[in-house]
Amino acid sequence: MRYRVTFVVGFATGYLLGARAGRERYEQVKKVSQRVAGHPAVQKAAGTVASKATDLGQTAKDKATEKMPGFAQAAMSKASTIPGLRGRVNGSSSYPDGTEVYNPPPTPGSTIYPDNP
């Protein structure tokens, strides 16, 4: 049933966009589509779909909120293994004990950037 409705909507859209019958035919198709959209069964189905989408969105939000602390903890543990980031608080440039950290950029010829690529 779902595929039939999708097909009919696609067919009607294609016909509307591809029709060369002029303004009169366009107005006729528009009037029929407005009548279909105003039908109680169509409005009931649209309401059902909207409420289901709202429910699914709320469920997804709840699950994401529930799993977020675990993701944050995993990210923090991974970040703590990166040299230069270990011990920093919220991305600041100082360690929790107040000492400043300065990591100058590598100089040419260092092991990170050899002279000959």
N, C-alpha and C positions, 0 to 999 in steps of 0.2 A: 504494500500500500504506500509506504514512504517513497519508494522509487517511482511510483506512478505520479504522485503529487509533484515530485521533483522534475520529472519529465514534462508534465503538463505546464508547470511554471516556466521551465526552460524553453519549451516550444512556444508558449505565448510571448515570452520576452523576445525570442528570435523573430517571431512573426511581426511583432510590433516594430522592432528595429529594422527589419528587412522589408517591410511592406512598402509598396510603391503606389498604393491605391489613393493616396492623397489625404487631405485633412479630414474628409468625411469618414473615411474608414478608421482613421486614428481616433476620432471622437467616439465612434461606435465601440471600438475596442476599449477605450478609456471608460466609457459608461458601464460596459459589462464587467470590467475589472473592479470598478467601484461597487457595483452591486454584489459581486462575489465577496469582496472584502467586508461588506456590511452584513453579510449573511450570519445569523447567530451561530451556526456550526463552525464557521471559519473563525469567528471572534472567540468562541470557546476554546478551539484548538490553539489559537494564538496565546490566549491567557494561560493555558496549560503549559505550553512551551516556555513562556516567560517565567512562570513560577518554578518550573523544573530547572531552568537555567540559573535562576537566583539561588535555588537550593544547592545546585552543583558548585556554584561559585563560592557560597558560604562554606561548603564542605572542604573545598580546595584551600580556602583561606585558613580554616581551622587546622587542617593537616600541616600546612606550611608553617603556621605559627607554632604548632606543637614541635616540629622538627628543627626549628631555627636555633634553639640553644645548642643542640648537638652539632649543627653545622658550624656555628660560631666557635665552639670549643675545638673542633677538629682544625679549623683554620688557624686558631691561635697556637695550637700545638705544632702545626706545620711551619708557621712563621717563626716559632722559637728555634727551629733548627737552621734558619738562614743566618749565615754570618753577618754581623752588623746590625741585625734586627733583634738579636737575642737580648732580652731584658728591657726593651723599650716598652713604654706604656702608650697605647693608643696611637702609635706612629710618631710620637714625639722624638726629638733629637737628643733627649737626655735619659739616662738610666733612672730607675726609681730612687736611687740614693742621692740624686742631684748632680752627678758628674756629667759634664757635657761630652758628647761624642762627635768627633770630626773625622770623616773619612774622605781624604782628598782624592781627586780623580787620579787614575793611574797615569804614570808618566810614560812617554814613548820609550820603548826599549825594555819595559818591564815584562814580566812573565805573562801578564794579561794581554798586552799589546806589543808583540815582538816587532823589531824593526823591519824584518822581511816577512810580508804576509804569506 
